[in-house]
Amino acid sequence: MQRLVHTLTRADLPQVFEIENRSFRDPWPLQAFSEEVIAHARALDVDSVLCGYILYHVVLDEAVILNFAIDPDKCRQGHGEYLLLQSMRELIQSGCTRFFLDVRRSNSPALKLYEKHGFMSLGIRKTYYSDPDEDAIVMGKIITLQGNQHDS
Ligand SMILES: CC(C)(COP(=O)(O)OP(=O)(O)OC[C@H]1O[C@@H](n2cnc3c(N)ncnc32)[C@H](O)[C@@H]1OP(=O)(O)O)[C@@H](O)C(=O)NCCC(=O)NCCS
């Protein structure tokens, strides 16, 4: 098996949108994947087939995960972990030291993945999500200068 993390381009959007619709009950509409939003996006190919993506909003040393999914047929094979860590490693190399995200309270696969890699729960946004209504857990991870909080 060969994994390749690469820049997400507009040509990847049909596959991304297809995975998005199979991964979330409240998927982003296609127009949400604007140039600005995909500026810091990375995609994961497994054996030359796109099977996941992660989108960040980056300002100076801070990166917020906006969207992240692995093809539901390819979950639980380590791909999400690989894409998360590889994309974070690249951002750390370009100067990011603070990572944040929102996650549904009931999304235990994602919560477990983030906790496994040192993200801490920072607070709750009440009824942040709709369809169904649900709180968001805000999580964050600070990378120290020595990088010793980053398990890459
Ligand atoms: C969250 C998601 C990206 C994880 O991707 P994945 O490729 O299945 O995850 P991995 O196989 O790399 O698993 C890595 C770790 O995540 C956690 N994990 C992933 N899926 C899990 C599950 N179904 N149950 C429990 N833990 C899970 C575990 O800690 C796992 O480590 P382990 O194998 O040592 O137990 C994937 O489930 C997904 O796309 N979900 C739908 C979209 C979504 O919720 N995105 C996140 C929004 S914040």
The ligand as a Tripos MOL2 file, in Angstrom:
@<TRIPOS>MOLECULE
LIG
   48    50     1     0     0
SMALL
NO_CHARGES

@<TRIPOS>ATOM
      1 C1        -12.3640   10.7170   12.1370 C.3       1 LIG1
      2 C2        -11.7940    9.9950   10.9070 C.3       1 LIG1
      3 C3        -11.1240   11.0290    9.9920 C.3       1 LIG1
      4 C4        -10.7530    8.9750   11.3890 C.3       1 LIG1
      5 O1        -10.1380    8.3960   10.2430 O.3       1 LIG1
      6 P1         -9.6740    6.8580   10.2130 P.3       1 LIG1
      7 O2         -8.8150    6.7000    9.0050 O.co2     1 LIG1
      8 O3        -10.8390    5.9650   10.3180 O.co2     1 LIG1
      9 O4         -8.8330    6.7650   11.5530 O.3       1 LIG1
     10 P2         -7.5450    5.8350   11.8070 P.3       1 LIG1
     11 O5         -7.7850    4.4760   11.2530 O.co2     1 LIG1
     12 O6         -6.3400    6.5660   11.3510 O.co2     1 LIG1
     13 O7         -7.5610    5.7320   13.3980 O.3       1 LIG1
     14 C5         -6.6320    6.4530   14.1980 C.3       1 LIG1
     15 C6         -7.1770    6.5590   15.5930 C.3       1 LIG1
     16 O8         -8.4270    7.2280   15.5970 O.3       1 LIG1
     17 C7         -9.3100    6.6570   16.5730 C.3       1 LIG1
     18 N1        -10.4430    6.0490   15.8730 N.ar      1 LIG1
     19 C8        -10.6910    6.1150   14.5570 C.ar      1 LIG1
     20 N2        -11.8640    5.5150   14.2630 N.ar      1 LIG1
     21 C9        -12.3570    5.0530   15.4330 C.ar      1 LIG1
     22 C10       -13.5470    4.3650   15.7850 C.ar      1 LIG1
     23 N3        -14.4670    4.0070   14.8500 N.pl3     1 LIG1
     24 N4        -13.7520    4.0700   17.0750 N.ar      1 LIG1
     25 C11       -12.8570    4.4200   18.0220 C.ar      1 LIG1
     26 N5        -11.6940    5.0810   17.7450 N.ar      1 LIG1
     27 C12       -11.4580    5.4080   16.4650 C.ar      1 LIG1
     28 C13        -8.4820    5.6440   17.3120 C.3       1 LIG1
     29 O9         -7.8280    6.3180   18.3790 O.3       1 LIG1
     30 C14        -7.4660    5.2380   16.2620 C.3       1 LIG1
     31 O10        -6.2950    4.7590   16.8210 O.3       1 LIG1
     32 P3         -6.1260    3.1540   17.0950 P.3       1 LIG1
     33 O11        -6.2740    2.5040   15.7470 O.co2     1 LIG1
     34 O12        -4.7530    3.0300   17.6810 O.co2     1 LIG1
     35 O13        -7.2560    2.7820   18.0260 O.co2     1 LIG1
     36 C15       -12.9080    9.2130   10.1510 C.3       1 LIG1
     37 O14       -13.6050    8.4040   11.0800 O.3       1 LIG1
     38 C16       -13.9110   10.0930    9.4160 C.2       1 LIG1
     39 O15       -13.6620   10.5330    8.2930 O.2       1 LIG1
     40 N6        -15.0690   10.3380   10.0510 N.am      1 LIG1
     41 C17       -16.1720   11.0930    9.4120 C.3       1 LIG1
     42 C18       -15.8180   12.5460    9.2580 C.3       1 LIG1
     43 C19       -15.4110   13.1680   10.5780 C.2       1 LIG1
     44 O16       -16.0080   12.9230   11.6100 O.2       1 LIG1
     45 N7        -14.3730   14.0360   10.5070 N.am      1 LIG1
     46 C20       -13.8390   14.7300   11.6770 C.3       1 LIG1
     47 C21       -14.5860   15.9910   11.9180 C.3       1 LIG1
     48 S1        -13.9230   16.8750   13.3320 S.3       1 LIG1
@<TRIPOS>BOND
     1     1     2 1
     2     2     3 1
     3     2     4 1
     4     2    36 1
     5     4     5 1
     6     5     6 1
     7     6     7 2
     8     6     8 1
     9     6     9 1
    10     9    10 1
    11    10    11 2
    12    10    12 1
    13    10    13 1
    14    13    14 1
    15    14    15 1
    16    15    16 1
    17    15    30 1
    18    16    17 1
    19    17    18 1
    20    17    28 1
    21    18    19 ar
    22    18    27 ar
    23    19    20 ar
    24    20    21 ar
    25    21    22 ar
    26    21    27 ar
    27    22    23 1
    28    22    24 ar
    29    24    25 ar
    30    25    26 ar
    31    26    27 ar
    32    28    29 1
    33    28    30 1
    34    30    31 1
    35    31    32 1
    36    32    33 2
    37    32    34 1
    38    32    35 1
    39    36    37 1
    40    36    38 1
    41    38    39 2
    42    38    40 1
    43    40    41 1
    44    41    42 1
    45    42    43 1
    46    43    44 2
    47    43    45 1
    48    45    46 1
    49    46    47 1
    50    47    48 1
@<TRIPOS>SUBSTRUCTURE
     1 LIG1         1 GROUP 0 **** ****
